[in-house]
Amino acid sequence: MSNIATTDELFFNRADLDRGRLEGIVADALDGSDDGELYLEYRQSEGLVFDDGRLKSASFDTTQGFGLRAIAGEAAGYAHSSELSEAAVRRAGDTVKAVRAGHSGSMAAAPVGTNRTLYTDDNPLSGTAFETKVKLLSEIDTYARAKDSRVVQVSTSISGEWQAVQILRADGSRAADVRPLVRLNISLVVADGDKMETGSFGGGGRIAYDSLLDPAYWQSGADEALRRALVNLDAIAAPAGEMQVVLGSGWPGILLHEAVGHGLEGDFNRKKTSTFSDMIGERVAAPGVTVVDDGTLPDRRGSLTIDDEGTPTQSTTLIEDGFLVGYMQDRQNARLMNMAPTGNGRRESYAHNPMPRMTNTIMRSGERAPEEILKSVKNGLYAANFGGGQVDITSGKFVFSCTEAYLVEDGKTGAAVKGATLIGNGPEVMTKVSMIGNDMALDDGVGTCGKAGQGVPVGVGQPTILIDGITVGGTAA
């Protein structure tokens, strides 16, 4: 069944909406606007948490609703409701009309459609029995505890959702998408005497639960969580000061996402609040640094067949060989900046206005072997994994905490350290990338990005890279 047919069943057959009358309401509400759409959404979600040897919680939720938007210049009128009825959409139409009072616009052309699909449309929630999911979490708990006598606590969780959306425009054109999303988390605590440390692993994507149920997958995840915990159990206090830092491949790309990615979103640049504003064509990173935002990777957590405005996603080059060449755009900001939409218009749900957001943000591979990069460092830090971080979009300043890091001495990784933070300026750090590895890897599928109170699933990726000179905040006296 096509995505249009699936969503027609949900919104017009099951909800008893008449599509013809609905299209008339939308056309009337958006008459004279520059752009806009009716966004219909149906979502099922669930979560199971297994803690201290028992099922601690289980939840299941179904939500549905719509959001109607009218755009006039830089202004946007938005109304939403969880009531799927003609009367509710008509009331929303009367509300959004206010934004175009005194404005006479010409409706932007609809996005070009696509028959491409990047993931299954199967519902993961109904495809796997509840008992099977509980059994999985129990087996992970038993396995992790049996691996090492120092494991004193295990917490595992599994979550999934199935989201169906349809987007109707004033000219009657439609786009639809059906999106699965699953995730597995494993967290454990190890203790040795008075010392206790934690380690975690998470993974998933726009797939069914089958991959997560594979013992080879979850056992390797539990092994990795235990390894990280044991590394930190033996870690020493991190030094402080400016030093060379090697960032590992994969998840450390979250630093790229925060320190550079947000500053390349169209709205910040249109409003000139980004440190990258008005810099297209200028060098913003070291030679060899190429960064793309790619929403087209099959089955990835950050991927979308179409964005939440109906635009097909694409691979958008942002930085090429160190030069800024593009921004991530939704429809409104692209039009106001005289640029093309890039398929980055995203929203958390029907209750939220779309805005430019990242999908899978990646630094391309270079030519150096990771071992060669490490060998070049006399005294520095190797950051293999990160926890939380924050960035100021206007200044580009960021702070990131390392959850797994090591001293590098004479080209070799030495003692593990804890309490290390990386402090710097995103654009400045990008100019200090001196070596780029040939080992680009994507994260395991756990990223969630927050912006303006909205959270959306994202992905990151990068190769091993060397940064010449970044401030490390540590705990060593």
C-alpha positions in Angstrom: 0.0 0.0 0.0 1.4 3.4 -0.9 1.9 6.1 1.7 -0.9 8.2 0.2 -3.3 5.2 0.4 -2.2 4.4 4.0 -2.7 7.9 5.2 -6.0 8.3 3.3 -7.2 5.3 5.3 -6.2 7.0 8.6 -7.4 10.5 7.9 -10.3 10.3 5.4 -11.8 6.8 6.0 -11.2 6.2 9.7 -11.5 9.9 10.8 -14.5 10.3 8.4 -13.1 13.5 6.8 -14.2 14.5 3.3 -11.1 15.3 1.3 -12.8 17.5 -1.2 -14.4 19.7 1.4 -11.1 19.8 3.4 -9.2 20.9 0.3 -11.7 23.7 -0.1 -11.2 24.9 3.5 -7.4 24.9 3.0 -7.6 26.8 -0.2 -9.9 29.4 1.3 -7.7 29.8 4.5 -4.5 30.2 2.4 -5.9 32.4 -0.3 -3.5 35.4 -0.7 -0.7 33.7 1.3 2.8 33.2 0.1 2.9 29.6 1.3 1.3 27.2 3.7 -0.2 23.7 4.2 -2.4 21.5 6.3 -0.3 18.9 8.1 -2.2 15.8 9.3 -0.5 13.4 11.7 -1.2 10.0 13.4 1.3 8.6 15.8 1.5 5.4 17.9 4.4 5.2 20.5 5.5 2.8 23.2 8.2 2.4 25.8 9.3 -0.4 28.1 11.8 0.0 30.9 13.4 -2.9 32.7 15.3 -2.0 35.9 16.8 -3.9 38.8 15.7 -7.2 37.4 12.0 -6.4 36.7 9.8 -4.6 34.3 9.5 -1.1 35.9 7.2 0.6 33.4 5.4 0.1 30.1 3.5 2.7 28.2 1.5 3.0 25.0 0.1 6.1 23.4 -1.8 7.1 20.3 -2.0 10.8 19.2 -3.5 12.4 16.2 -4.1 16.0 15.0 -3.5 18.6 12.5 -1.6 21.9 12.1 -2.6 24.6 9.6 -0.1 27.2 8.5 -0.4 30.4 6.5 2.8 32.3 5.6 2.8 36.0 4.6 6.3 37.5 4.2 8.3 36.8 7.4 5.1 36.2 9.4 3.5 32.8 9.9 0.0 32.0 11.3 -0.3 28.6 12.9 -3.2 26.8 14.4 -3.5 23.2 15.5 -5.8 20.8 17.2 -6.1 17.1 18.3 -9.6 17.1 16.9 -9.7 15.8 13.4 -12.9 17.3 12.0 -14.0 19.7 9.3 -15.2 22.1 12.0 -11.8 22.2 13.8 -10.0 22.8 10.5 -12.4 25.5 9.5 -11.8 27.3 12.9 -8.1 27.0 12.4 -8.5 28.5 8.9 -10.3 31.5 10.4 -7.4 31.9 12.8 -4.5 31.8 10.3 -6.2 34.2 7.9 -5.3 37.0 10.3 -1.6 36.7 9.3 -2.4 37.7 5.7 -4.6 40.7 6.5 -3.5 43.4 4.1 -1.1 41.0 2.4 -1.6 39.9 -1.2 0.8 37.1 -2.0 1.2 34.5 -4.7 1.2 30.9 -3.4 4.6 29.2 -3.9 4.7 26.1 -6.1 4.3 22.7 -4.4 7.4 20.6 -3.9 8.2 18.2 -6.7 7.0 14.7 -5.6 9.0 11.6 -5.2 8.3 7.8 -5.3 11.5 7.1 -3.3 11.2 5.3 0.0 14.0 5.2 2.5 12.5 2.8 5.1 9.8 0.3 5.7 6.2 1.5 6.3 5.6 -1.5 8.6 4.4 -0.7 12.1 7.1 -2.0 14.6 4.7 -1.8 17.5 2.3 -4.3 16.1 4.9 -6.5 14.5 6.5 -7.8 17.7 4.6 -9.2 20.7 4.7 -7.4 24.0 6.0 -10.6 25.7 8.9 -10.8 23.2 10.0 -7.2 24.1 9.9 -7.9 27.8 11.9 -11.2 27.3 14.5 -9.2 25.3 15.0 -6.7 28.2 15.2 -9.5 30.8 17.8 -11.4 28.7 19.9 -8.3 28.4 19.8 -7.8 32.2 20.8 -11.4 32.9 23.6 -11.3 30.2 25.1 -8.1 31.5 25.1 -9.2 35.1 26.8 -12.5 34.2 29.5 -10.8 32.2 31.3 -9.3 35.2 30.8 -9.6 39.0 31.4 -5.9 39.3 28.1 -5.1 37.6 25.7 -4.0 40.3 22.9 -2.4 38.4 21.4 -2.8 34.9 18.7 -0.7 33.3 17.5 -1.4 29.8 14.7 0.1 27.7 13.1 -0.3 24.3 11.0 2.2 22.5 9.2 2.5 19.2 6.9 4.7 17.2 4.9 4.7 14.0 4.1 8.0 12.5 1.9 8.7 9.5 1.7 12.2 8.0 -0.1 13.7 5.0 0.4 17.3 3.8 -2.3 19.1 1.8 -1.6 22.3 -0.1 -4.0 25.0 -1.4 -3.7 23.7 -5.0 -4.9 20.2 -3.9 -1.4 18.6 -4.2 -0.6 16.1 -1.5 2.5 14.4 -0.1 2.6 11.6 2.5 5.1 9.6 4.6 4.9 6.7 7.0 7.8 6.6 9.4 8.9 3.8 11.8 11.4 4.5 14.6 12.9 2.2 17.2 15.6 2.4 19.8 17.3 0.2 22.4 19.2 1.6 25.4 21.4 -0.3 27.8 22.9 1.3 30.9 24.8 -0.3 33.7 26.7 0.5 36.9 29.9 -1.2 38.0 31.5 -1.0 41.4 34.9 -1.8 42.7 35.2 -1.1 46.4 34.0 2.5 46.9 34.3 3.4 43.3 31.3 3.3 41.0 31.0 4.2 37.3 28.4 3.9 34.6 28.5 2.9 31.0 25.8 2.9 28.3 25.0 1.9 24.8 22.1 2.9 22.5 21.1 2.2 19.0 18.2 2.0 16.6 16.8 3.6 13.4 13.8 3.7 11.1 13.5 -0.1 11.1 11.4 -2.8 12.7 12.4 -4.4 16.1 13.9 -7.5 14.4 17.5 -6.1 14.3 17.3 -5.2 18.0 16.1 -8.7 18.9 19.1 -10.3 17.3 21.4 -11.6 20.1 24.5 -10.7 18.2 23.3 -7.0 18.2 22.2 -6.6 21.8 25.0 -8.7 23.3 27.6 -6.5 21.5 25.7 -3.5 22.9 25.8 -4.8 26.4 29.5 -5.6 26.0 30.2 -2.1 24.8 28.3 -0.6 27.8 30.3 -2.7 30.2 33.6 -1.8 28.4 32.9 1.9 28.8 32.0 1.5 32.4 35.2 -0.4 33.2 37.3 2.1 31.3 35.9 4.9 33.6 36.4 2.8 36.7 40.2 3.0 36.1 40.2 6.5 34.8 42.3 9.3 36.3 41.5 13.0 36.6 41.7 14.8 33.3 44.3 17.5 32.8 43.4 21.0 31.9 44.8 23.4 29.3 45.1 23.9 25.6 46.2 20.8 23.7 45.9 18.8 20.6 42.7 16.7 20.6 41.9 13.7 18.5 38.1 13.1 18.0 37.1 9.6 17.3 34.8 8.6 14.4 31.1 8.2 14.6 29.2 9.7 17.6 31.9 12.4 18.3 30.3 14.0 15.2 27.8 15.4 17.7 30.3 18.2 18.4 30.2 19.0 14.7 26.3 19.0 14.9 26.2 21.4 17.8 29.2 23.6 17.1 28.7 24.1 13.4 25.5 22.5 12.2 23.0 24.7 14.0 24.8 27.8 12.7 24.2 26.6 9.2 20.4 26.4 9.5 18.7 29.0 7.3 16.6 30.9 9.8 19.6 31.9 11.9 21.4 33.1 8.8 18.4 35.0 7.4 18.1 36.8 10.7 21.9 37.2 10.7 22.2 35.8 14.2 24.6 33.0 13.1 28.3 33.4 13.2 28.1 32.1 9.5 25.8 34.8 8.2 26.7 36.3 4.9 29.8 34.0 4.5 28.8 31.9 1.5 31.9 31.4 -0.6 34.3 32.2 2.3 36.7 29.9 4.0 35.2 28.7 7.3 37.2 25.5 7.9 40.5 24.0 7.2 41.3 22.6 3.7 39.9 19.1 3.3 36.9 19.7 5.6 33.7 18.8 3.8 30.4 18.7 5.7 27.0 17.6 4.3 23.5 17.2 5.8 22.1 14.0 4.2 18.5 13.1 4.9 18.5 10.3 2.2 20.4 7.5 4.0 18.3 4.4 4.2 16.9 3.3 7.6 18.8 6.0 9.5 17.3 7.7 12.5 17.7 11.2 11.0 16.5 10.3 7.5 13.1 11.3 6.0 11.6 10.5 2.7 10.0 13.9 2.7 10.4 16.6 5.3 7.4 18.0 7.2 6.5 20.4 4.4 6.5 17.7 1.8 9.9 18.5 0.2 12.0 15.4 -0.6 15.1 15.3 1.5 18.5 15.5 -0.2 22.2 15.5 0.5 23.1 19.2 1.0 26.7 20.2 0.9 27.3 22.9 3.6 31.1 23.2 3.6 33.2 22.0 0.7 37.0 21.7 1.1 36.8 24.3 3.9 34.5 26.8 2.0 31.0 27.6 3.0 28.7 26.7 0.1 25.2 26.3 1.5 22.7 26.4 4.3 19.9 24.0 5.4 16.5 25.5 4.4 12.9 25.1 4.9 10.5 26.7 2.4 9.9 30.0 4.2 13.5 30.9 4.8 14.6 29.6 1.4 12.1 31.9 -0.3 13.1 34.9 1.8 16.8 34.3 1.1 16.2 33.6 -2.6 17.5 30.1 -2.3 16.0 26.6 -2.9 14.5 24.5 -0.1 16.7 21.6 0.9 14.2 19.3 2.6 15.1 20.4 6.1 11.7 21.7 7.2 11.0 19.7 10.3 8.6 19.8 13.3 8.3 17.7 16.4 4.5 17.1 15.9 1.3 18.6 14.4 1.3 21.0 17.3 4.6 22.7 16.2 5.5 25.1 13.4 8.2 23.7 11.0 11.7 25.3 10.9 15.1 24.5 9.4 16.5 21.4 11.2 19.4 19.0 10.6 18.8 15.4 9.5 22.1 13.4 9.3 25.0 15.8 9.6 28.3 14.3 8.4 31.9 15.2 7.9 33.3 13.4 4.9 36.4 11.1 5.1 39.9 12.2 4.4 42.9 10.2 3.4 44.7 9.6 6.7 44.7 6.3 8.6 43.5 6.8 12.2 46.7 5.2 13.5 48.7 7.8 11.6 46.7 10.6 13.2 47.3 9.3 16.7 51.0 8.8 16.0 51.4 12.5 15.1 50.3 13.7 18.6 53.1 14.1 21.2 50.9 15.2 24.1 47.2 15.5 23.8 43.8 14.0 24.3 41.8 11.3 22.4 38.0 11.9 22.8 36.2 8.7 21.9 32.7 9.5 23.2 30.7 12.5 24.3 27.8 13.2 26.6 26.0 16.5 26.7 27.0 19.8 25.2 25.7 23.3 24.5 26.4 26.0 22.0 25.7 29.7 21.5 24.6 30.1 17.9 25.6 33.8 17.7 29.1 33.5 19.0 29.7 29.9 18.1 31.1 29.1 21.6 30.5 25.5 22.8 31.2 23.3 25.8 31.1 19.5 25.6 31.7 16.8 28.2 33.7 13.7 27.3 32.3 10.3 28.5 35.3 8.4 27.3 38.7 10.0 26.8 42.4 9.1 27.0 45.7 10.8 27.3 47.9 10.6 24.2 51.6 10.5 24.8 54.2 10.1 22.1 51.7 8.9 19.6 50.1 6.3 21.8 46.9 6.3 23.8 47.6 6.1 27.5 45.5 6.3 30.7 41.8 6.9 30.5 40.6 10.2 32.0 37.3 11.4 33.4 35.9 14.9 33.9 37.3 16.2 30.6 35.3 19.0 28.8 36.1 20.6 25.4 35.6 24.3 25.3 35.9 26.3 22.2 34.4 28.2 19.3 32.9 26.1 16.5 34.1 28.1 13.5 37.6 28.6 15.0 37.9 24.9 15.8 37.0 24.0 12.2 39.9 26.0 11.0 42.2 24.0 13.3 41.4 20.6 11.8 44.9 19.4 10.6 44.3 15.7 9.8 41.2 13.9 8.6 40.9 10.2 8.8 39.6 7.7 6.2 37.3 6.0 8.6 34.0 8.0 8.5 31.4 6.2 10.6 27.8 7.1 11.5 26.5 7.0 15.1 24.5 4.0 16.4 21.1 5.8 16.0 20.4 7.6 19.3 20.6 11.3 18.5 17.8 13.8 19.4 18.2 17.5 18.6 16.5 20.3 20.5 15.7 23.7 19.1 13.2 26.3 20.1 11.6 23.7 22.5 11.2 21.1 19.7 13.0 17.7 19.7 13.5 15.7 16.5 15.5 12.5 15.8 18.9 13.2 14.1 22.0 11.4 13.0 25.7 12.4 13.0 28.9 11.0 11.5 32.5 11.8 11.0 36.0 10.2 10.6 38.8 10.4 13.1 40.1 14.0 13.1 42.9 16.0 14.7 42.3 19.5 16.0 45.4 21.5 16.7 44.8 23.4 19.9 41.5 23.3 21.8 40.9 24.1 25.4 40.4 21.1 27.6 38.7 21.7 31.0 39.8 19.0 33.5 39.7 18.0 37.1 43.4 17.4 37.8 44.8 19.6 40.5 
